[in-house]
Amino acid sequence: MQNKLAHTSEHAFIGSLQKLMGKTLNVRKVEHRDYDNLVLITAKDIEVECYRGRKGS
C-alpha cells in the first residue's frame, strides 16, 4: 500500500509542477527515501534565469 501511495503522490507532484510551468515534463527517475523524495527531469524542460550582479557588488 505504501508504494501505491508514493506513486500517487509522484503523479500529483509532477502534475502540479507541470501545471505551474505550463508544459509537459519528461520524468527520468523517482526515488523515495525515508527523509525525502527525489524527482529527476530532463534539463531541456527547465528554463533557468541567470542573474549577474553589478561589477563590484
N, C-alpha and C positions, 0 to 999 in steps of 0.2 A: 504493500500500500504506500509506503514512504516513497518509493521510486516513481509511482504514478503521480503522487502529489508534486514531487520535484519536477517531473516532466511537464505537468500542467502549469506550474509556476514559471518554467522556462518560456513556454509559449506566451503566457501573459506578459512577462517582462519584455520579450522581443517584440511582441505585438504593440505594446505601449511605446517602446523605443522607435519602432518603425513609424508609428502614428506621429510622434513628436518630430521626427526627422523628415517625414513626408516621402519616404522611399522604402523599398524592399531591401532588406539586408541579407547578405549571404553568411549564415552561421557556419563556422568551421568546426567548433568544438565547444562542449559544455562540460564543466567539471563541478561536481558537488562535493564540498568538503565540510568538515564539522564546523568550521568557524566562518566560512563564506562560500560563495559560488563564483565561478569564472565563466564568462562567455567570450569566445574569440570570434570576431567577424573579420571579413577581408578589409584591408586598408583602403581599397578603392571606394568603399562605401562611406568613408568618413572624410569630411572636409575639415581641415584644421586651419584656423586663422592664426597667423603668426604676428605677434606684437613685438615691435622693436622700439625700445625706449630711445629717447633723445640721447645723443652723444654727451658724455659727461654726467649723465644722471646716475 
